């Protein structure tokens, strides 16, 4: 077997050339908390590792006219300490801070969590609910895509072999809007989500929901954007009838698997419960924001 090659480019252009010129499969190292484990276990056997952390601007958070830009390699610990981001998008911060332990948070990144393409990734439902987009670079230049367009199935993404994510963009939060993320795990911490639910919504002055996004994780081959669940609560004040519609739509969207952490029936039931609870938290935050 050929030796594993490693490079740490100092520019986007250099990284793209390395990926495009790789003689075999190449992997981008953003945080490494998934990739390093896969390398050690033999699950991943790339010919080349491209470490992007030396590229200027790929780590860090900046605010642009109320919107936020998060570098692809920004550690979760940095995300959790940004007070302005916490105020604007608390659900995104909640989800990012659930990726692994405190030690893992020092390295884990949004790009790694997304491009590992696990249906149970914690940050992805929250990012999708928040209308986050990715800025992607490759041989054909730069493009922007919604987060929900990246993962195509377990371990698979829509990125070309010479493409990688350099940053995430979160839109300016409207007035009276907020988000929330919840997950169910068998243990109290450091476990993989059996179900995850991200909800973002906006209310008018009367407290009626005028816009919503609902996303579910670990209930299908990839994280879902459930438009029917959002439509079920728009125009309501999230009364019991609206909550029932939300739960029903969330459950109807699920196509989970049986595994040692949960049955199909259990996951479907929990998906409805978490969607409702996350929506109620987001609503409370929106009314007081």
BELGIMO-V292684 format. One line per field, one symbol per residue. phi: phi as a letter, one per 30 degrees, with the letter a starting at -180 (. if undefined). psi: psi as a letter, one per 30 degrees, with the letter a starting at -180 (. if undefined). burial: 1 if it has 24 or more other ideal C-beta (glycine too) atoms within 12 Angstrom, else 0. A space follows every 50 residues. Layout:
phi=???
psi=???
burial=???
This chain:
phi=.dddcbbbdcbdddddddddcddbdbbdcccjdcdddddddidcbddbcc dcdddeidbkbbcbhjdbccedcddeddddcddddeddbddddedddcdi deddedbebdddddddhddcedddedddddidbcccbadcjcbbbdedcd dcleibbddddccadcacbcdddddhbababbbcbdcdahbdddbbbcbb abbcddjddcaabbbbcibadbdcccddddddcdjcchdddddddddddd ddddbdcdadcadeddddddeddddddddddddddddcd
psi=klkklkkilgleeeeeeeeegkfakkkkjdeffeeeeeeefgekilfkkj jfffkkffklklkjhflkkjkegkleeeeffjeeeeeeieeeeeeeggja leeeffekleeeeeffhkfgkefeeeeeeghklkkklafgaklkkkeffe kfljgklgklfgllkflkkklkklkhllllkllklelflhlkkekkkkkk lklaffgkkfklkkkklgglflkkjieeeefffkflghaeeeeeeeeeee effkillkaffkleeeeeeeeeeeeeeeeeeeeeeefg.
burial=00010010100100110110010001111111111100000001010111 11101001111000001111111111111101001101111111111111 00011011111111111111111111111111111111000000111111 10000011101111111111101001111111110000000111111111 11100000101111111111011111011111110111000110111111 101101000001000111111111111111111011100
